[in-house]
Amino acid sequence: MRYTLLILSAVALVAACTQPKPAASAASSVVSYSAEAVFDTVRDELHDAILAKGLVIDNTQFIAKMLERTGKDVGSSKPIFTEGRGQAFSFCSAVISRKTMEADVHNIAFCPYTLVVYNTVAEPKKVYVAYRRPALNEGSDAAKAALKEVETLLDGIARDALRLKETTK
């Protein structure tokens, strides 16, 4: 009995430690997921997950490299990301963007959508994938539903990049 209990406790502990968790609360405007992984692999997986949805990446921003390059110009040499490992991919979905803007023309501010992938100096073995959550508490019911579809798209792509299972929200 003790042996079984010990085994079950160990399995539960391993499962709890290896299951990636969102790094943001439900009220947060940024949703991030992380996993112990290789940055280049996750970056490529994120790129491919966007393309797999039939979307076109309009722009790739090299945010970490920009911060490294300009740090001394703004009076800071503190490293934030490991070796330039912080990028953003921007893209739009013609179908979802049309829905959001037909529901409320001011939703143009949410387009393009952006997903980021980064690796921090503080946690060099973790790779994060994150996105900004659209404001789902304003506008008409149609606007809220359309923006929820944007969030669902972003969340699915982020999870795909880290190979995370879907969860119910």
C-alpha positions in Angstrom: 0.0 0.0 0.0 2.8 2.5 1.0 4.7 1.5 -2.2 1.6 2.2 -4.4 1.0 5.5 -2.6 4.6 6.5 -3.1 4.5 5.6 -6.8 1.3 7.5 -7.3 2.7 10.6 -5.5 5.8 10.5 -7.6 3.8 10.2 -10.8 1.6 13.1 -9.7 4.7 15.2 -8.9 6.3 14.5 -12.2 3.1 15.3 -14.1 2.7 18.6 -12.2 6.3 19.6 -12.9 6.2 18.7 -16.6 2.8 20.1 -17.5 3.3 23.6 -18.9 1.0 26.1 -17.4 -0.1 29.4 -18.8 2.0 32.2 -17.2 -0.9 34.6 -17.2 -4.1 34.8 -15.2 -7.4 34.9 -16.9 -7.6 38.7 -16.4 -4.2 39.3 -17.8 -3.8 41.0 -21.2 -0.9 38.8 -22.1 -1.2 35.0 -22.3 2.1 33.1 -22.3 3.0 29.4 -22.3 6.4 27.9 -21.7 8.2 24.7 -21.9 11.7 23.4 -21.6 12.8 23.3 -25.2 15.3 24.6 -27.8 14.5 28.1 -28.9 15.2 27.6 -32.6 12.9 24.5 -32.6 10.0 26.3 -31.0 10.5 29.4 -33.2 10.3 27.2 -36.3 7.3 25.4 -34.9 5.6 28.7 -34.3 6.4 29.8 -37.8 5.1 26.6 -39.2 1.9 26.6 -37.0 1.0 30.0 -38.4 1.5 28.9 -42.0 -0.4 25.6 -41.3 -3.5 27.7 -40.6 -3.2 29.1 -44.2 -2.0 32.5 -42.9 0.8 34.6 -44.3 3.4 36.1 -42.0 3.6 39.8 -42.9 6.5 40.7 -40.7 9.1 39.2 -38.4 10.4 41.5 -35.7 13.8 40.7 -34.0 13.0 42.3 -30.7 15.7 40.8 -28.6 18.4 41.7 -31.2 17.1 45.3 -31.3 17.3 45.6 -27.5 20.8 44.2 -27.6 21.9 46.6 -30.3 20.3 49.7 -28.7 21.0 49.0 -25.0 24.1 51.1 -24.6 22.3 54.0 -26.5 19.6 54.1 -23.9 22.0 53.6 -20.9 21.4 49.9 -20.2 23.5 46.9 -20.9 21.4 44.5 -18.8 20.7 41.4 -20.9 17.1 40.4 -21.0 16.9 37.7 -23.6 19.5 35.0 -24.3 21.6 35.7 -27.4 19.0 37.6 -29.4 16.3 35.0 -28.8 13.1 37.1 -28.8 11.1 37.4 -32.0 7.6 38.3 -33.0 5.6 37.1 -36.0 2.8 39.4 -37.3 0.0 38.1 -39.6 -3.7 38.5 -40.3 -6.6 36.2 -41.1 -8.8 37.6 -43.9 -11.8 35.6 -42.6 -11.5 36.4 -38.9 -10.4 40.0 -39.5 -13.4 40.7 -41.7 -15.7 39.3 -39.0 -14.1 41.4 -36.3 -14.3 44.6 -38.4 -17.8 44.0 -39.7 -18.9 43.6 -36.1 -17.0 46.8 -35.1 -14.9 48.8 -37.5 -12.7 50.0 -34.6 -11.4 46.4 -34.3 -9.0 47.3 -37.0 -6.7 48.1 -34.1 -6.3 44.4 -33.4 -5.0 43.6 -36.8 -2.3 42.4 -37.4 -2.2 39.7 -34.8 1.2 39.0 -33.2 2.7 36.0 -31.5 6.1 36.2 -29.8 8.6 33.6 -29.0 11.4 34.2 -26.5 14.0 32.8 -24.2 15.1 34.8 -21.1 18.4 35.2 -19.3 16.6 34.5 -16.1 15.2 31.2 -17.3 17.5 30.0 -20.1 16.1 26.5 -20.4 12.5 27.7 -20.9 11.1 29.0 -24.2 7.9 31.1 -24.1 5.3 31.7 -26.7 2.9 34.6 -25.9 0.2 36.9 -27.4 -1.9 39.9 -26.4 -5.4 38.9 -25.5 -8.0 41.0 -27.4 -10.3 43.0 -25.1 -13.4 40.8 -24.8 -15.4 42.9 -22.5 -16.2 45.8 -24.8 -18.5 46.3 -27.8 -21.5 44.4 -29.1 -22.0 40.7 -28.7 -21.0 40.2 -32.3 -17.7 42.1 -31.7 -17.0 40.1 -28.5 -17.7 36.8 -30.4 -15.4 37.8 -33.3 -12.6 38.8 -30.9 -13.0 35.6 -29.0 -12.4 33.9 -32.4 -9.1 35.9 -32.7 -8.1 34.7 -29.2 -9.0 31.1 -30.0 -6.8 31.3 -33.2 -3.8 32.8 -31.3 -4.1 30.4 -28.4 -4.3 27.4 -30.7 -1.2 28.5 -32.7 0.7 29.2 -29.4 -0.2 25.7 -28.1 0.7 24.1 -31.4 4.1 25.7 -31.3 4.9 24.2 -27.9 2.9 21.0 -28.7 0.6 21.6 -25.7 -2.8 19.9 -25.3 -5.9 22.0 -25.6 -7.6 22.9 -22.4 -11.1 24.2 -21.7 -11.3 27.9 -20.9 
